[in-house]
Amino acid sequence: MGSNLNIFKIGVGPSSSHTLGPMLAGNLFCKEVAENLNEISRIEVILYGSLSLTGKGHLSDKAVIWGLNALEAKNLSTAIQDEVNKNAIEKGKINFCGVKELDFNYNKDLIFSKDFLPLHENGMQIKAYNDKGVLIKEQTYYSVGGGFVLTASQLEEKNKNSKQNQKKKLNIELNNAKEALEICDKKGWDLAKLSYEYELQFHTREEIYAYCLEIWEVMQEVYYNGTHPKQDYLPGKLHLKRRAKGLKERVATTTDPMGIIDFISLYAIAIAEENASGAKVVTAPTNGACAVIPAVMLYLKNHTIGFNDEKVIEFLLTAMLIGSFYKKNASISGAEAGCQAEIGSASSMAAAAMATVLGANAFKACNAAEMAMEHHLGLTCDPVGGLVQIPCIERNAFGAIKAISAARMAMTRKSTPMVTLDEVIETMYETGKDMNYKYKETSLGGLAINLKTVC
């Protein structure tokens, strides 16, 4: 059990599990082989399961190369990406760990395997050899969603659900919504206050505030970039035209009473298009669902009164708390539980956060989170062409709209909800496990195979 701040990460698109995860795996491998660097003359990467099946569309192949070049998401630009890609794919060279040039054969040293590793749908191996072909070091990594990467041994330990390694007894322990509601009821706190007090066990007030405001600044930057694109079309074989710039121009003059929906769609589409282009975004809690939470925040900023920095921090603290319940008790990985685990989780987080900043108590906020997920149950992940474009971009807009609806419904209801947040989280995970693997980020079913124009 630890801090929940890393539910939000500044990362790179189009996918937290398939792009940011492999990149981080490359970074981690560099640290593991630091002492053996002089012996290493060749690197081999094997992508398994979902990482392999949709890897090229999600830039998994290029992302692991960026990571092996010791590049980090915060400082990654399009120009740097292009340079590293060209060196590896065309010139056959990587700057391993940022310090040692190695030969790299993209077609032989990066292998796409359709097999699935046993512990998770997103598995990969990195191996290092000396000049005689002797294996120096190998590691198996699993990208478990939201940009979180675990080695095989770490994931095995996590799956045992063991608490033996907890270093200290925390004053506030939060494993699920039931525990959260009990504390809030006892102390008279809302979810934002509870989350803040929980985070104080790991960070100072200044660190918490600074991190949240940095995340919000990047979210707004991504929205601006999405409405001022340098290219009219997104990368990839779909040749999908960007819509955000034109949509912004159209909604600016709308007099339609329902025009607010167009604004919410604009916020989400602009950010989701940036993610689809491979640009910098914030995982919230994943890249595939990165636009839901900022779209709701932009709605609050631009169309309500009083959404100041304090409210931003309350919103993000609440959202990360709800996100932690999904991460601990279910999944935020589309490859593990379908799109309900990504868009559904993001919508649930946003609903609780919006309700909280508008004055809802913890019970109503959890009800908002429950409703948002309840109406995403069963949502499949079937990216066309392995790209986070169709249906992913529009799904972010619908996720944001559902979040706002859920928050408003929870705040105005008088009846007692029948379904708890913990029950819907459990249901989502069970549904995901029962879902056919074709509909879990493999591009082997659904729209991915029925959209004939890209077959």
Salt bridges, closest charged atoms under 4 A:
GLU32 OE1 - LYS137 NZ 3.73
GLU44 OE2 - ARG42 NH2 3.19
ASP103 OD1 - LYS93 NZ 2.38
ASP109 OD1 - ARG42 NE 2.99
GLU121 OE1 - HIS120 ND1 3.85
GLU173 OE2 - LYS169 NZ 3.42
GLU182 OE2 - LYS178 NZ 2.73
GLU197 OE2 - LYS193 NZ 2.68
GLU207 OE1 - HIS203 ND1 3.82
GLU214 OE2 - LYS74 NZ 3.51
GLU221 OE2 - LYS280 NZ 3.47
GLU274 OE2 - ARG242 NH1 3.16
GLU314 OE1 - LYS311 NZ 3.66
GLU336 OE1 - HIS120 NE2 3.26
GLU336 OE2 - LYS433 NZ 3.22
ASP382 OD1 - ARG395 NH2 3.55
GLU394 OE2 - ARG243 NH1 2.81
GLU441 OE2 - HIS18 ND1 3.27
GLU441 OE2 - HIS58 NE2 3.06
